[in-house]
């Protein structure tokens, strides 16, 4: 076990994120996460479901249905505000 003597010795998640390329960052969560956000489509209020890379996956009227649809496809639903 490493003995950290100064705060600067502690690895920071921010420092590690700088090692990701733009493509790597864009690919984070693909296949694992679905983003759910309120949306207006053809004058109808509901919830848009998007993959981690922004691809539109679906649109439903009810938030609970959006969560269920994501989970049914083995994706973890996350809110976008």
N, C-alpha and C positions, 0 to 999 in steps of 0.2 A: 504494500500500500504506500502510495506516495505521500510524503509529508509536505503540505502546502504551507509556505512561510509568509507569502504576501498575496494580497488579493489579485495582483496581476498574474500570479501563477495559476489561478483557477481558470480552466477552460470556459469560455463564454459561448453560449449558443449563438450569439450574434456573430462572433468571430468565425465560427464554423460555417454559418450560412454564406459567408463571402466566398467559400470554396465552390459553391454551386454555380454551374453555368446557367445562362438564361434558359436554355432548353431543359436542363435538369430541374430547375425551379418550376417551370411550366408543367412538367410531368408529375410533380408531387401530388399524390392523392388519386391519380388516374387509376380507376379500377377499385378504389376504396371509398371515395367520398362523392356525395351528391350535394350540390348547393341548391337550397330552396329559397326562393325570394318571391315576394308579392309582385304581381304583374297584371297588366291590363292587355288582353289580347282580343281583338275584334270587338271592343267595347265591353268585354266581360272581365270582371275582376276574379282573380284566382292566384294560383301559385305555379311559377315556372320551376322546372327541375333541370339543372345543368350538371354536366360532368365537371371534373376538376379542371379540365382544360378549356371550359367555357362552352362546349358543345351543348346545344339544347336537346334535352332528352324527352321532355313532355310538359304538359300543362294540365292542371286539374283545378277544380273549384275549391276543394277543401284541403286545409293544411294537413290534417291527419291522414288523408288519402295520399298526399305527396310523400309524407314520411313513410307510410306503408309501402308505397311503390318503390322507393329507394331501397328499403330494407329487403323487399322481395327480390331485388336484383343484387343482393349482397353488398349494398353501398350504405355507408353511414351518412344520414342526412344532417347537414349543417345549415344554419340560418345565415342569410346574407341580408344586411340591413341597408 
